């Protein structure tokens, strides 16, 4: 069985790291720039924080105010370099040694434990089909930080993790962590999903800008093949989990790929923070589940009939107790 986790910024936020775009903006706009073009950008962000709630979408829209490749490069490079510097400082200040990171493996291999009993039982029945085969775990992170590596002590080599999860009847192997958008200091990918999210129509045929601002084009231009590996892993997954992601439009490529995999022998679990469900009326959580399923499936290219079938294999964990790590004494 192949288990794949897609990890978003919510994972770092869950640990208490200040990695929201709003945290970065406080840092960014406070720095004065000698460039009128950059200072204009900072004034725009500072005066319209709501419009910049999603940096990548907002950057695509801001291209309307740019007139050339040179102006685009100046703006893009300044944002990306400062974002990298900010996240680097946040990561360096955080004490990862305070947590027992091996506890993560239980959540990765048994994510159904955080779901209601009825959903858990359905997923366990599905997983039991694979009890006589090796289980493979792969993590795809959208984050630039190396939080996962530092917590799990990942060395880049496959690791059998049976001893950490108390599982003996078949091998469970933690294979790989891959950064689809790169790292703070290497191959950062920041941008949008496609040309429809670039407001400046003149840039739609500008290959230099397309290979910088459109994520998939950027990955291909970098020629590292990490994107090919990630697509392959998702296309062969039996259990996919999404944690800490807003499932935003700038990553539609991945949601569409997961949608295609749902046509096959695959289950999807989406974990997200939402409104608190009253303990006396837990049935209201079903409303949030239906809305989230509809939202996600709406990002795919599935037909209405295919969405209806796929919905049976999509499970939603609202405010689930995931990745509750123990502090070391």
JOCOR-V197150 format. One line per field, one symbol per residue. phi: phi as a letter, one per 30 degrees, with the letter a starting at -180 (. if undefined). psi: psi as a letter, one per 20 degrees, with the letter a starting at -180 (. if undefined). burial: # if it has 24 or more other C-alpha atoms within 12 Angstrom, else .. A space follows every 10 residues. Layout:
phi: ???
psi: ???
burial: ???
This chain:
phi: .ccbccccde dddddjddcd eddddedddd cdbddddddd ddddddcbed dcdceddddd ddeecccadd dddddddddd dddddddddd ddddcdddcd ddddeddddb ddddceedde ddddddddec dcbdcccbcc ccdddceddd ddhdcjcebd ceddchbcda dbcddacbcd cibdcahdcb lbdaddccdd ddddccddde dccceddddd ddididdddd dddddbdcbc bcbicdhddd beeddddded dddcdbcbcc cadbdddeed bddddddddd ddeddddddd cddddddddd edccbccdhd dchdddddd
psi: popppopahh ghhhijqmjq hhgghgggii oqqiphghhg ghhgghilhh ikhoggghhh hihhjqirhg gghggghggg ghgggghghg ghipnhiiqn iihhhghghl hihjrqgggg hghhgghhhj ijrqpppqpo qiqhqlgggh gikpiiqqpp jhhhjlpiiq popogqppnh jarhjplpop brhrhijoho hhihjnhggg ighpghhggh hikijhhggg ggghijqhop pppkqilrhi khghhhghgh hiibmqqppp pqpaqppphi lhhihhghgg hggggghiir jqrhghghgh hijpqpopkq mqlnqppq.
burial: ########## #####.#### #..##.###. .......#.. ##..#..... .#.####### ###.##..#. .######### ####.###.# #..#.#..#. ########## ######..#. ..#...#... ...####### ########## ####....## #..#...... ########## ####..#### #####.##.# ..##....## #########. .....##..# #.######## ########## ########## ###.###### ###....... ....#..##. .##..##### ##....#..# ########## .##.#....
